[in-house]
């Protein structure tokens, strides 16, 4: 029996070198009949499938079919081996697993996916990504943080914004910052069922609907447990974890945000995207021409509420105490908390009651020096005697000594 290579060599010896059968036999070691058969055959030798040998698994295949059908193909191979072993199966693990692997798609067809095509400016996907390590927030403290990330469907350009809570004002602020980094508005924003976005039943929260309504932005809330629907953003998260996070340190939240912005603008967006075979930054510039421009001012997401200045003039927010003007004690002020500062304004006169830089550290007290001076002045005034009080004569002790006999 000769193989394909030997068959070709034998024919070449005869037709090219013009050797005799006797010489070919001497060189190859095959018999003359084998050489003659190879020369007569115009096609290379082929070997058909062998007759299958009986397997130890054959008597149990019907039982395997029954188990797979009853479980819609979900039953593990190990359980199948245990069941047929009880019925007398003495074969190995590999032969059973291979047969089940080939048979399982018949009872449980795998999910298939189509390649999705996005038009320029059609949608932008949003999600939350959590860094591995807490973020330094000053005063020797660290705090757990999240990053609101976005990825354009057409250009694959991304952006991110650091936040320290999953509440709607913070998540929506991060969403607005990402849109500002992209530089234009898409037709729709895609979110999964994040609590700040989804209130249940596929419906948006009031805060999210208000934010989208002010921007004229449509939305898509994905079905539950459908991570494949935002696969391009999950791949961006994987790229962040492999390229941005390793061997980095941060001084504070501003430093983290600056490094993240620099990574997106200098590494992620200018690279050649493996799937698109194009540069996201270049496609984003093309995409902006088809997208709506950003408004002059994004929706205000500051937390605003009214409170009364207490006798101890401090405001507690996110476990921190911020001083207020003590002259406004007992009066109502409007508090405004943004991502950068905490401020207060008197409702009746419009006076500025406080303005502090917001801190994301915990359990601290921040006192404005002007407020401390005002407190000291008020304390001194309370201790100073009033003008309308009667003066009391202070007599020398010698007079009492003269009146009291020794």
C-alpha positions in Angstrom: 0.0 0.0 0.0 1.5 3.3 -1.0 0.6 6.8 0.2 -0.1 9.9 -1.9 3.5 11.1 -1.8 4.9 7.7 -2.8 2.3 7.4 -5.6 3.4 10.8 -7.0 7.1 9.9 -6.7 6.5 6.5 -8.6 4.8 8.3 -11.4 7.5 10.9 -11.6 10.2 8.2 -11.8 8.4 6.6 -14.7 7.4 9.6 -16.7 10.2 12.1 -15.9 13.2 9.9 -15.2 12.0 7.1 -17.5 13.0 4.4 -15.1 12.0 0.8 -15.5 9.6 -1.0 -13.2 12.5 -3.1 -12.0 14.6 0.0 -11.0 11.6 1.7 -9.4 11.0 -1.5 -7.4 14.7 -1.5 -6.3 14.5 2.2 -5.2 11.2 2.1 -3.4 11.2 -1.4 -2.0 7.6 -2.1 -3.2 6.7 -5.1 -5.3 6.3 -4.9 -9.0 2.5 -5.4 -8.8 2.3 -2.5 -6.4 4.3 -0.3 -8.8 2.2 -1.4 -11.8 -1.0 -0.6 -9.8 0.3 2.9 -8.9 1.2 3.6 -12.5 -2.2 2.5 -13.8 -4.1 4.7 -11.3 -4.7 8.2 -12.6 -5.9 9.4 -9.2 -4.1 9.4 -5.8 -4.9 6.5 -3.5 -7.7 7.1 -1.0 -8.8 5.1 1.9 -12.5 5.0 2.8 -13.8 5.0 6.3 -13.4 1.8 8.2 -16.3 -0.3 9.4 -17.0 1.1 12.8 -16.2 -1.2 15.6 -18.8 -1.9 18.3 -18.5 0.4 21.4 -19.2 -0.1 25.0 -21.5 3.0 24.8 -23.8 1.5 22.1 -26.2 -0.3 24.4 -26.7 3.0 26.4 -27.2 5.5 23.6 -31.0 5.3 23.8 -30.8 6.1 27.5 -28.5 9.1 26.8 -31.1 10.4 24.2 -33.8 10.0 26.8 -31.9 12.0 29.4 -31.0 14.8 27.1 -34.6 15.0 25.8 -36.0 15.2 29.3 -33.7 18.0 30.3 -33.8 20.0 27.0 -30.1 19.2 26.7 -29.1 20.8 30.0 -28.1 17.7 32.0 -24.4 17.6 32.6 -22.3 14.9 31.1 -21.1 13.7 34.5 -24.7 13.0 35.6 -25.3 11.1 32.3 -22.3 8.9 33.1 -23.6 8.2 36.6 -27.0 7.2 35.2 -25.7 4.9 32.5 -23.1 3.4 34.9 -26.0 2.3 37.1 -27.3 0.5 34.0 -24.0 -1.3 33.5 -21.9 1.1 31.5 -18.2 0.2 32.0 -16.5 2.5 29.4 -14.4 5.5 29.9 -15.2 9.2 30.5 -13.9 10.5 27.2 -16.0 8.4 24.9 -19.2 9.3 26.8 -18.3 13.1 26.9 -17.5 13.2 23.2 -20.8 11.5 22.3 -22.8 13.9 24.5 -20.9 16.9 23.1 -21.9 15.9 19.6 -25.5 15.1 20.5 -26.3 18.1 22.8 -26.9 20.7 20.1 -29.7 18.5 18.7 -31.7 18.9 22.0 -30.4 22.4 23.0 -29.5 24.5 19.9 -26.8 27.1 20.8 -27.7 30.7 20.6 -26.6 32.4 17.4 -25.8 36.1 16.8 -25.9 38.4 13.8 -23.4 41.1 13.2 -24.9 44.4 14.1 -24.4 47.5 11.9 -24.6 51.0 13.4 -25.2 54.2 11.5 -23.2 57.3 12.5 -24.7 58.8 15.6 -27.3 56.1 16.0 -26.6 55.1 19.6 -24.1 55.3 22.4 -23.9 52.5 25.1 -23.4 53.4 28.7 -22.4 51.2 31.7 -20.7 51.3 35.1 -17.2 49.9 35.5 -15.5 49.5 39.0 -11.8 49.9 39.4 -10.0 47.1 41.3 -8.6 49.3 44.0 -10.3 52.1 46.0 -9.6 55.7 45.0 -7.5 58.0 47.3 -9.7 60.9 48.4 -7.3 62.8 50.6 -6.9 63.0 54.4 -5.3 59.5 54.3 -8.5 57.9 53.2 -9.6 55.8 50.2 -13.1 55.3 48.9 -14.8 52.9 46.5 -15.6 54.4 43.2 -17.2 53.7 39.8 -16.6 55.0 36.3 -19.5 55.8 34.0 -18.3 54.6 30.7 -19.6 55.1 27.2 -18.9 53.7 23.7 -20.2 54.9 20.4 -21.7 52.1 18.3 -20.4 53.5 15.0 -17.0 54.9 15.9 -16.2 52.8 19.0 -14.9 56.0 20.6 -15.1 55.9 24.4 -15.0 58.1 27.5 -15.3 57.8 31.2 -16.3 59.8 34.3 -15.4 58.9 38.0 -18.3 58.9 40.5 -18.6 57.8 44.1 -22.2 56.6 44.3 -24.7 54.8 42.1 -27.5 57.4 42.8 -29.2 59.0 39.8 -27.6 62.5 40.1 -24.1 61.1 40.1 -24.7 58.5 37.4 -26.5 61.1 35.2 -23.7 63.6 35.8 -21.2 61.0 34.6 -23.4 60.3 31.6 -23.4 64.1 30.7 -19.7 64.3 31.1 -19.2 61.4 28.7 -21.4 63.0 26.2 -19.4 66.2 26.5 -16.2 64.2 25.8 -17.7 62.8 22.7 -18.7 66.3 21.7 -22.2 65.6 20.2 -25.5 63.9 21.0 -26.5 60.5 19.6 -30.1 59.5 18.7 -30.3 57.0 21.6 -28.6 56.1 24.8 -28.4 52.4 25.7 -28.3 51.3 29.3 -28.8 48.0 31.1 -31.1 47.8 34.1 -29.1 49.9 36.5 -31.2 51.0 39.5 -30.6 54.7 38.8 -31.9 54.2 35.2 -34.5 51.5 35.4 -37.5 51.6 37.7 -38.9 48.2 36.7 -40.9 46.7 33.8 -38.5 48.1 31.3 -39.5 51.7 32.2 -37.0 54.5 33.0 -36.8 56.3 36.3 -38.1 59.9 36.4 -34.6 61.3 36.8 -33.3 59.5 33.7 -36.4 60.4 31.6 -36.1 64.0 32.7 -32.4 64.1 31.7 -33.1 62.5 28.3 -36.1 64.8 27.8 -34.1 67.9 28.4 -31.5 66.8 25.8 -34.0 65.4 23.3 -32.3 62.0 23.7 -34.0 58.6 23.1 -33.2 55.6 25.2 -33.0 51.8 25.1 -33.2 49.8 28.3 -31.9 46.3 27.7 -33.5 43.1 28.8 -32.4 41.5 32.0 -29.4 39.1 31.9 -28.5 40.1 28.3 -24.9 41.0 28.6 -24.3 40.2 24.9 -26.4 43.2 23.9 -23.6 45.5 25.1 -20.6 43.4 24.1 -18.6 46.3 22.6 -18.7 48.1 26.0 -17.7 45.0 27.8 -14.7 44.7 25.5 -13.9 48.3 26.3 -14.0 47.5 30.0 -11.6 44.6 29.4 -9.3 46.9 27.5 -9.4 49.4 30.4 -8.4 46.6 32.8 -5.6 45.4 30.7 -4.2 48.7 29.4 -5.2 51.5 31.8 -5.2 50.0 35.3 -1.9 48.1 35.5 1.0 49.8 37.3 -0.9 53.1 38.0 -1.3 55.2 41.2 -3.4 58.2 41.8 -3.1 61.1 44.2 -6.8 62.0 44.4 -10.0 61.8 42.3 -8.9 64.7 40.1 -5.7 62.9 39.3 -7.6 59.7 38.5 -9.9 61.5 36.1 -7.0 63.3 34.4 -5.2 60.1 33.8 -8.3 58.4 32.5 -9.0 61.2 30.1 -5.4 61.2 28.9 -5.6 57.4 28.4 -8.8 57.7 26.3 -7.4 60.6 24.2 -3.9 59.3 23.8 -4.3 55.5 23.8 -7.8 54.1 23.4 -9.4 56.4 20.8 -6.3 56.9 18.5 -5.6 53.2 18.2 -6.6 51.0 15.3 -9.7 49.1 16.4 -9.3 45.4 15.9 -12.9 44.8 14.8 -13.4 47.9 12.8 -9.9 48.0 11.3 -10.2 51.8 11.7 -9.2 54.5 14.2 -12.1 55.4 16.5 -11.0 59.1 16.8 -11.2 59.5 13.0 -14.6 57.8 12.8 -15.8 60.0 15.7 -14.8 63.1 13.7 -16.8 61.8 10.8 -19.7 60.8 13.1 -20.0 64.2 14.7 -21.0 65.7 11.3 -24.2 63.5 11.4 -24.9 64.0 15.1 -26.7 66.9 16.9 -24.5 69.4 18.7 -24.4 69.6 22.4 -26.5 72.3 24.1 -24.8 75.3 25.5 -25.5 74.0 29.0 -26.1 70.4 30.0 -29.0 69.7 32.4 -28.3 70.7 36.0 -27.8 67.7 38.2 -26.9 69.4 41.4 -28.7 68.3 44.5 -30.8 71.2 45.8 -32.8 71.4 49.0 -33.9 73.9 51.7 -33.0 73.7 55.4 -32.8 76.0 58.4 -29.5 77.1 59.8 -29.2 75.5 63.2 -27.8 77.1 66.4 -24.6 75.2 65.7 -24.2 76.5 62.1 -23.1 73.4 60.2 -24.5 71.4 57.3 -23.9 67.6 57.2 -23.6 66.1 53.8 -22.1 62.6 53.0 -20.9 62.3 56.6 -19.0 65.6 56.4 -19.9 68.8 58.2 -19.6 72.1 56.3 -19.8 75.5 58.2 -22.6 78.0 57.5 -22.7 81.8 58.2 -23.6 82.0 61.9 -25.4 85.3 61.3 -28.1 83.4 59.5 -28.9 81.1 62.4 -32.6 80.4 62.4 -33.1 81.4 58.8 -33.8 79.2 55.8 -31.1 78.6 53.2 -31.1 76.7 49.9 -28.3 74.1 49.8 -26.7 73.2 46.4 -24.4 70.2 46.2 -22.5 69.6 43.0 -19.6 67.3 42.2 -17.1 70.1 42.9 -18.6 72.2 45.7 -21.2 72.7 48.5 -22.9 76.1 48.6 -25.8 77.7 50.4 -27.8 80.9 49.8 -30.3 82.6 52.2 -33.8 82.4 50.8 -35.0 85.8 52.1 -32.1 88.0 51.1 -30.0 86.0 48.7 -26.9 86.2 50.9 -24.2 83.7 50.4 -24.3 81.5 53.4 -21.4 79.1 52.5 -19.2 77.9 49.7 -16.9 74.9 50.3 -15.0 72.7 48.0 -16.7 69.3 48.2 -14.6 66.5 49.8 -15.2 62.8 49.1 -13.4 61.8 52.3 -15.5 60.8 55.2 -16.3 62.1 58.7 -14.5 65.5 58.4 -15.4 69.0 59.5 -14.7 72.0 57.2 -15.0 75.5 58.8 -14.6 78.6 56.7 -12.2 81.1 58.5 -14.7 83.9 58.0 -17.4 81.8 59.7 -15.1 81.1 62.6 -14.3 84.8 63.1 -18.1 85.5 63.0 -18.6 82.9 65.7 -15.9 84.4 67.9 -17.4 87.9 67.5 -20.9 86.7 68.5 -19.4 84.9 71.5 -17.6 88.0 72.6 -20.8 90.1 72.2 -22.7 87.7 74.4 -20.1 88.0 77.2 -19.9 91.9 77.0 -22.2 93.7 79.5 -25.1 95.5 77.9 -25.4 99.4 78.2 -28.9 99.4 79.7 -28.0 97.3 82.7 -27.7 99.3 86.1 -24.2 99.9 87.4 -23.4 98.3 90.8 -21.0 100.0 93.1 -18.0 97.9 94.0 -17.0 98.8 97.6 -13.5 98.3 99.0 -13.1 95.5 101.6 -11.7 98.0 104.2 -15.2 99.3 104.8 -16.4 95.9 105.9 -13.4 95.4 108.2 -14.2 98.7 110.0 -17.9 97.7 110.5 -17.1 94.3 111.9 -15.4 94.5 115.3 -12.2 92.5 115.7 
